[in-house]
Amino acid sequence: MSARVLAVLREDKPYELLDIDGSSVSREEGREIILSKYQVPEEIRRERRRRKTPGNFKLQKKLREMLVPGAHEAATAPQPAVT
């Protein structure tokens, strides 16, 4: 994607929408292609949202604590220098 943007900027011409075959398409045709071929169905979205449970959050928190020991402990107060 960045290569296409760079080419547009270098050549100073408008961005051209292309389908997967490389043919030029209008904005409306591009939207139709996305909606028909690349949109995630609502039932799959619903199912994926349901999988995020508080149990997973607790597991993630525990793993984070294991990876960074002492991350949630209070720091010790600075001690005066002994002379």
Order of alpha helices (4+ residues) and beta strands (2+ residues): alpha-alpha-alpha-alpha
